[in-house]
Amino acid sequence: MNTQRKLLVRAALVAALAPVAPLAAAPASATPASTVAATPSSTAVRGETRAPAIEVNHFFKSYRKSVLGTGSRTPEEVRRAHLTAELDARLTEWAAQNHADPVMRAQNVPKDWKVRNHSMTATTATVIVTEIWGGSPDTEVWYTVRRSDLKITDLTDPPMGG
């Protein structure tokens, strides 16, 4: 194999592996809008190593499995493990008022989802989960994550015009 062909093969290999290679953590002041691909069958978050997005993806995946009855914990146990007590209480109240799941913001479970960072400050990160329903329009739910301990402190519908 000639030298030029070897270089092309190596470049193609590097390009193929780049999306799954760990990236250095961004400084606290960085506010990139990067995307984390997530599917129910994913075992790793691709293209993103920032802890808040990974935490939200892990929470959503675990919570979804628990709602479907395929996880080892109940939805309430998953919520207690990942959410602040204040948020968990607000979500319980939301569920009673809306007769729907407070995390999914619906009465059923999305078939898939995507997670992406929206913004970061020194203390919090905003992460957006796009719930993919298939026959219905996709919906977004915005998460606020406390960066110091990765607890999810808020979960809301998108702001108007957001």
C-alpha positions as CSV (number, residue, x, y, z in Angstrom):
1,M,0.0,0.0,0.0
2,N,1.5,3.3,-0.9
3,T,2.0,6.2,1.6
4,Q,-0.8,8.3,0.2
5,R,-3.3,5.5,0.4
6,K,-2.2,4.7,4.0
7,L,-2.8,8.3,5.0
8,L,-6.2,8.3,3.4
9,V,-7.1,5.1,5.2
10,R,-5.9,6.5,8.5
11,A,-7.8,9.8,8.0
12,A,-11.0,7.9,7.2
13,L,-10.5,5.8,10.4
14,V,-10.0,8.9,12.5
15,A,-13.0,10.6,11.0
16,A,-15.2,7.5,11.7
17,L,-14.0,7.3,15.3
18,A,-14.1,11.0,16.1
19,P,-17.8,11.2,17.1
20,V,-17.3,8.5,19.8
21,A,-14.0,9.7,21.2
22,P,-14.0,11.5,24.5
23,L,-13.8,15.2,24.2
24,A,-12.2,17.6,26.8
25,A,-14.7,19.2,29.0
26,A,-15.6,22.8,28.0
27,P,-14.9,25.7,30.4
28,A,-17.7,26.7,32.7
29,S,-18.4,29.8,30.7
30,A,-18.9,27.9,27.4
31,T,-22.4,27.8,26.0
32,P,-22.3,25.6,23.0
33,A,-25.5,24.1,21.6
34,S,-24.3,20.6,21.0
35,T,-26.4,17.5,20.5
36,V,-26.4,14.2,22.3
37,A,-27.9,11.5,20.2
38,A,-29.9,9.1,22.4
39,T,-32.0,6.1,21.5
40,P,-33.5,3.5,23.8
41,S,-30.9,1.0,22.6
42,S,-28.0,3.4,23.0
43,T,-25.4,2.4,25.6
44,A,-23.3,5.5,25.1
45,V,-24.0,9.1,24.4
46,R,-22.4,10.0,21.1
47,G,-20.7,13.3,20.4
48,E,-20.9,14.9,23.8
49,T,-19.2,14.3,27.1
50,R,-20.5,17.2,29.2
51,A,-21.9,15.7,32.4
52,P,-25.3,17.6,32.5
53,A,-26.4,16.2,29.1
54,I,-25.3,12.7,30.0
55,E,-27.1,12.9,33.3
56,V,-30.3,14.0,31.7
57,N,-30.0,11.2,29.1
58,H,-29.3,8.6,31.8
59,F,-32.3,9.9,33.8
60,F,-34.7,9.9,30.8
61,K,-33.6,6.4,29.7
62,S,-33.9,5.0,33.3
63,Y,-37.2,6.7,33.8
64,R,-38.7,5.6,30.5
65,K,-37.6,2.0,31.2
66,S,-39.3,2.2,34.7
67,V,-42.5,3.5,33.2
68,L,-42.5,0.7,30.6
69,G,-41.9,-1.8,33.4
70,T,-38.6,-2.9,32.0
71,G,-36.4,-1.2,34.6
72,S,-35.2,-2.4,38.0
73,R,-36.7,0.6,39.8
74,T,-40.1,2.3,40.0
75,P,-40.6,5.7,38.3
76,E,-40.7,7.3,41.8
77,E,-37.3,5.7,42.7
78,V,-35.7,7.0,39.5
79,R,-37.1,10.5,40.1
80,R,-35.8,10.5,43.7
81,A,-32.3,9.5,42.5
82,H,-32.0,12.2,39.9
83,L,-34.2,15.1,40.9
84,T,-34.2,17.5,43.8
85,A,-36.9,16.9,46.4
86,E,-38.5,20.2,45.5
87,L,-38.8,19.3,41.8
88,D,-40.1,15.8,42.6
89,A,-42.8,17.4,44.7
90,R,-43.8,19.9,42.0
91,L,-43.9,17.1,39.4
92,T,-46.2,15.0,41.6
93,E,-48.5,18.0,41.9
94,W,-48.3,18.6,38.1
95,A,-49.2,14.9,37.4
96,A,-52.3,15.2,39.7
97,Q,-53.5,18.4,38.0
98,N,-52.8,17.3,34.4
99,H,-53.6,13.5,34.6
100,A,-50.4,12.7,32.7
101,D,-46.9,11.6,33.4
102,P,-45.0,14.7,34.7
103,V,-41.7,13.8,33.0
104,M,-43.0,12.7,29.6
105,R,-45.6,15.5,29.8
106,A,-48.1,13.0,28.3
107,Q,-50.2,10.0,29.0
108,N,-48.0,7.7,27.0
109,V,-44.3,7.1,26.4
110,P,-42.3,8.4,23.4
111,K,-40.8,5.9,21.1
112,D,-37.4,7.7,21.0
113,W,-35.7,10.8,22.2
114,K,-32.8,13.2,21.6
115,V,-30.9,15.2,24.2
116,R,-28.9,18.4,23.5
117,N,-27.2,21.0,25.5
118,H,-28.8,24.4,25.2
119,S,-26.7,26.6,27.5
120,M,-24.5,26.7,30.6
121,T,-23.7,29.1,33.4
122,A,-21.1,28.6,36.1
123,T,-23.8,26.8,38.3
124,T,-26.4,25.4,36.0
125,A,-26.9,23.8,32.6
126,T,-30.1,23.8,30.4
127,V,-30.6,20.6,28.5
128,I,-33.4,20.0,26.0
129,V,-35.0,16.6,25.5
130,T,-36.9,16.2,22.3
131,E,-39.4,13.4,22.7
132,I,-40.1,11.6,19.4
133,W,-43.7,10.2,19.2
134,G,-43.8,8.9,15.7
135,G,-47.4,9.6,14.7
136,S,-47.6,12.9,16.7
137,P,-45.4,16.0,16.5
138,D,-42.1,15.8,18.5
139,T,-42.2,17.7,21.8
140,E,-39.4,19.4,23.8
141,V,-39.0,19.4,27.6
142,W,-36.3,21.7,29.1
143,Y,-34.2,20.5,32.0
144,T,-32.2,22.6,34.4
145,V,-29.2,20.7,35.9
146,R,-27.2,21.9,38.9
147,R,-23.6,21.4,37.8
148,S,-22.2,20.9,41.3
149,D,-24.0,17.6,41.9
150,L,-25.8,16.9,38.6
151,K,-29.2,17.0,40.3
152,I,-32.0,18.0,38.0
153,T,-33.6,21.1,39.6
154,D,-36.3,22.0,37.0
155,L,-38.2,20.4,34.2
156,T,-40.5,22.6,32.1
157,D,-42.2,23.0,28.8
158,P,-40.2,25.2,26.4
159,P,-40.4,29.0,27.0
160,M,-42.6,30.8,24.5
161,G,-40.3,31.7,21.5
162,G,-37.5,29.5,23.0
